[in-house]
Amino acid sequence: MTEAEVEQVVLDVVRRFTQNDSAAASSQFESDLHQGELARQRLFALLAESFTARGVSLPAHRFMMSDFLACPTPAAVRDAIRSKVFGAPETKASKAVAKTEAPAAAKAEAEAQKPAVKKSAGAKKAPAKKPAAPKKSGRAGKKK
């Protein structure tokens, strides 16, 4: 497989998966193609399978699902695959996507961790229990 074939493979897989022959490289996965995260995960599996059938393993070249999910369009996927698998220089568009996705992901992660920190900081500790006194036997004090 050559670097020139990457775009065609990506578009073929996207069109086959979405059953939308008019899907283009500039189509947004979420807004134009109505693909949520689970659908995009399945799309990545099909894409990885298609590349493997052509002799290129995406995970072996460190192109993982997280890299795929960060791409908003098939064109961004194409550029990311070209840079990871074939060593092509990153385009301006893919660099801009990486810069905008990283702060958004970090902010979302920080927001998810804030409530957990507040709960643990405001929680009161339970008072320590006193050890139980040994039970006295009723027979010890009785006379025969």
N, C-alpha and C positions, 0 to 999 in steps of 0.2 A: 504494500500500500504506500502511496506517495502522499506528500503534503497537499498536493493539488486535489486529491480525492476526498479530503476531509469534509469540505463544505457539502458536497453531494451526499455523502453518507449521513451526515447530521440532518440535512433537510429531508432525505428519504425516510429516516427513522421518525422524525417529528411528524411528517405528513401521514405516514402509515399509522402511528400511534393515535394522533388526534383525529384521523379520518377527515382531514381538511387539506385538500389539494392546493389551496391558495395560501397555505402557511409559507411565509417568506423568512429570510434571514433576520429581518428587522422586526418580526412579530414578537410582541411581549408575551412571555409564557402566561403570566397571571391575567392581564387585562384582555389581550387579543385572543389567546388560545384557551383561556379559562382553565388553566392547569394549577391546581393546588399543590401543596407539598407532597402529598401521597402520590398523586398522579405523576409528579415530576420524579419521584423516586423510582416509580415503575419505568418511566421514560429513560432514566439513567441505566436501568438494568438492560433494557432493550438496546440502548446505544452501546453499552459495554459488550453485549453479546454480538452485535453487528461488527464491531471493531475486532473482536476476538476471532470471528469467522474469517476476517480478512488478514489475520496474522499479527494483529497489534493488540496487546493487552493494556487497557487503560490503567488499571490498578498497578501493574508492573512498572509503569512509567510515572507513578505517583499522581495520577489524575483520579481523585476519589469523588464520592458522591457529594461531599461538602464543597468541592470545587465546582461541581456541576450546579448545585443548588444556588450558588452565589451568582450565577450567570442569569441575567434577566431575558436574554434573547438567544436564538440559535446562533447568531453571528458571534456573540460573546463566547458561547460554547466552542464554536469553531476556532476562535482565536486562542482560547485557553488550551485546547487540545494541541493546536499547532505549537504553542510555546512549550508545553510540558513534554509532549511526545517527540516532536521533531526539532526542538530547540530554536524555533523561529523567534525573532524578537517580538516582544509584546507591542500591540498597537496602542495608540493614544486612547482609544475607546475602552479597551480592556483595562488599562491602567486607571482610568477614571472610574470604572465600575468597581475595581478593587479598593480604591480610596473611599468611595462612598459606601460600599458594603461593610467594610471593616469597622468604621465608627458606629454605624447603625447596629451592627451585631454586638459590639461591645456595650453600647448603651442599653440594648434590650437585655443583655445578660446581667448588667448591673442593676437594672430595675427588677429583674426576677429575684436577685439575691437580697435586695433591700428589705422586703417584708420579713424574710426569715431572720435577718439580723435584728430587726426591731422586736420581734416576738421573743427571741432568746434574751435580749438585753433587759426587757421589761418584766420578765418572768421572775417571781419570787421563789426563793429556795424553800423547800419544805423543812419544818423544824426537825431536828434530829430526835429520834425516839430514845427514851431512856431504856436501858436494859431491864428486862423483866426480873423481878426478885424471885429467888428460888421458892418453890411451893413447900409449905410445911406439911409434914405428914401428920395426920390426925392421931396416930398411934404414939408418937414420940412423947407427948405430954401426959398420956393416960397411965394410971397406976393399976397394978394387978392385985 
